[in-house]
Amino acid sequence: MEHEVGAFSISVHSKMTNILDEWVFTGVYGPILAWEVESFLVELDNIKAQWCLPWCLGGDFNLIRFLHERKGDIRRDSRMVKFCEFIER
């Protein structure tokens, strides 16, 4: 029905004709540079706000949530905190 292309994502608003359900799918490729994480998460927040529909979000976030996902470093950083806050919202 509609689509939105962002710097880090492509979103598609779809309608299933046989059951009349609408939903949004967003495919992401997250930033590699730490200073782009805030822009990435703001982009996703804006997409969610644009459509008040069920939302499926997938792709490569290039972020981690938990320390056990990180090799070698055992400290939480601001990117992890921001990602967890985004997921909770």
Backbone torsions as a table, in degrees:
resi	resn	phi	psi	omega
1	MET	NA	-50.1	179.1
2	GLU	-141.5	164.4	173.8
3	HIS	-147.3	161.2	-179.9
4	GLU	-141.9	128.3	178.1
5	VAL	-112.2	122.0	178.2
6	GLY	-112.2	-174.8	179.3
7	ALA	-68.7	-31.1	-175.9
8	PHE	-121.2	2.2	-171.9
9	SER	-153.2	161.5	169.9
10	ILE	-131.6	127.6	-178.8
11	SER	-120.1	143.6	179.6
12	VAL	-130.9	125.3	174.7
13	HIS	-92.1	119.1	-174.7
14	SER	-120.6	157.4	174.9
15	LYS	-132.8	126.1	177.8
16	MET	-84.8	114.5	-172.6
17	THR	-66.0	-31.4	-176.0
18	ASN	-77.8	-21.2	179.3
19	ILE	-127.9	3.0	175.7
20	LEU	61.6	21.7	175.4
21	ASP	-87.6	141.2	175.8
22	GLU	-112.7	149.2	179.4
23	TRP	-160.7	169.2	-179.7
24	VAL	-124.7	134.3	171.5
25	PHE	-114.5	133.0	176.1
26	THR	-123.6	123.2	172.9
27	GLY	-100.1	132.2	-175.8
28	VAL	-123.5	152.7	163.3
29	TYR	-132.3	102.0	-173.1
30	GLY	-68.6	164.3	-176.8
31	PRO	-69.5	150.2	174.4
32	ILE	-92.3	-33.3	-178.2
33	LEU	-84.1	132.5	-175.5
34	ALA	-58.4	-36.7	-176.3
35	TRP	-72.3	-9.5	178.3
36	GLU	-92.2	-7.9	-175.4
37	VAL	-60.5	-43.6	-179.8
38	GLU	-59.2	-45.0	179.0
39	SER	-62.6	-40.1	179.0
40	PHE	-60.3	-48.6	-177.7
41	LEU	-70.6	-33.5	174.7
42	VAL	-64.8	-41.1	177.3
43	GLU	-58.3	-45.0	179.7
44	LEU	-66.5	-40.1	176.1
45	ASP	-60.1	-40.7	179.8
46	ASN	-66.3	-37.7	177.3
47	ILE	-63.9	-46.0	180.0
48	LYS	-60.7	-38.8	-179.2
49	ALA	-71.4	-28.0	-177.6
50	GLN	-66.5	-38.0	-178.7
51	TRP	-124.8	122.6	176.5
52	CYS	-92.7	68.3	-176.4
53	LEU	-136.0	164.6	171.2
54	PRO	-54.6	142.0	-171.0
55	TRP	-131.1	127.3	173.8
56	CYS	-110.4	126.0	-174.8
57	LEU	-125.2	125.0	-178.4
58	GLY	-151.0	166.1	177.9
59	GLY	133.5	-156.0	-179.8
60	ASP	-107.4	107.1	-177.3
61	PHE	-78.7	-20.6	-174.6
62	ASN	55.4	30.6	177.4
63	LEU	-136.1	157.3	175.1
64	ILE	-124.0	155.4	179.5
65	ARG	-102.0	-36.3	-170.6
66	PHE	-120.8	147.0	-178.0
67	LEU	-59.9	-34.4	-178.1
68	HIS	-66.8	-11.8	177.1
69	GLU	-83.6	-9.2	-175.2
70	ARG	-105.2	133.8	177.2
71	LYS	-87.6	131.1	169.7
72	GLY	83.5	-36.5	-176.0
73	ASP	-104.3	133.2	-177.2
74	ILE	-112.9	15.1	-179.5
75	ARG	-104.1	140.5	172.1
76	ARG	-75.3	144.1	175.7
77	ASP	-123.0	174.6	-174.4
78	SER	-64.0	-30.5	178.3
79	ARG	-64.3	-41.0	178.1
80	MET	-63.0	-43.5	-179.6
81	VAL	-62.9	-46.6	-179.5
82	LYS	-63.9	-38.8	178.9
83	PHE	-65.0	-44.5	178.0
84	CYS	-62.9	-41.0	177.6
85	GLU	-62.9	-40.0	177.9
86	PHE	-61.9	-45.9	-179.0
87	ILE	-62.5	-40.5	179.3
88	GLU	-64.9	-35.5	177.5
89	ARG	-67.2	NA	NA
